[in-house]
Amino acid sequence: MTTTDVPRDNAIDARSLPPVAASDHVTDIVGGIVQSTLDVGEAIGLPPEAYTSDEFFEFERQAIFNRSWLFLCHANELAEQGASFRATILGEPILATRSSDGSIHVMSAVCQHRGHSLCADDVNGRHIRCPYHSWTYNLEGKLVGAPSMTPEWEIRQLRKNIRLPQIRCEVWQGLLFVNFDPDAAPLADSLHRLDGVITHYRMADLVPAATIDLDGLAYNWKNMLENALEEYHTMYVHAGLHDNAPPELVRHGEYESGEAGIYRHAGLVIKGGEDVPGRPTFPLIDGLTEDARADMIFFAVPPSLFIVVYPHGIKSFRIIPRSAGVIDMRVTFFYPPSTLELPGFPKMLEEQMKFVELIDQPDVETNLRVFEGLQSRFAPRGPLGPQERTLPQLYQWFSELCSAAITN
């Protein structure tokens, strides 16, 4: 092979995805989802097989996760030039970097020589170096060094033809998303309504303070989003801990076909959450209106992101499935930079984490038991009530993507 024969496919961006294969079994499940998209009073839960079927999950991988915008991290987790962020999304090693001009790049974290995976420790601030044979790439993913390959391979030609495959990325409200589909519509086009709801919280200015990795949770990714979006369970599962945001103060957001944001407002009895027992008092985000000071927003950009917006900061959940019945979840807390500079912040954060565990652990246990029940021969498709209005919205988003994949 001559230097001009270097396979350029190793260097190009992701190509158009192949059509999605759907068996009769999968098609039947998708057809059954329509009943879940009706108005409250008519809508029922998803078919249990939509959670438990391994075959249906493989369909979801292709129809949903390979074609949707997936949350990776906050852009401020790549705040400095030369910073990097490493993750594995549906088995794909991914590396995000911030280059010297301040731009963010997302690429495959697989060396294009022999397939060695790359990690954050392989980024030195200026280059990405594979530890296997010391092949080196710049922060945009272009090959810059491949020792001991000459004279059989001309280094100039290798540099021209080889780079780490690039993955589409987009930053919205400070949040970095990726998409494996080169033909996908821009994310921002589907989030105009949600933009207007959360813009005054200045999420792009917030910085990370703490992260919790919850890997190997034994339930379906939709169980997580459903539980997070509906308020029906809060006064029972979180009895005594959710009293400052009672269901009667909830306002549900609107949703239309083609949108990617689903949300609800949770009005606060005590503005800003001050003096809530067991919860530390954080400074509020600057510039909030009186209404925003007395509000929390729960929103999802499915399939991989759920966020709780507080008057003082946000808590993000990145949800990535391994299989129909196992997910990995990354929970991160963000605050204004001025909050992190407070002398008492470490203690405040410690108390906040304790309070969060009291809230989140019952949700985990609930989701585990729901997934267990959905595997039963007696698993229901129960009626959805007025405090579950966000669920038909989620199911409409889900139904449209599933149906489009089968049609195309």
Order of alpha helices (4+ residues) and beta strands (2+ residues): alpha-alpha-alpha-beta-beta-beta-beta-beta-beta-beta-alpha-beta-beta-alpha-beta-alpha-alpha-beta-beta-alpha-beta-beta-beta-beta-alpha-alpha-alpha
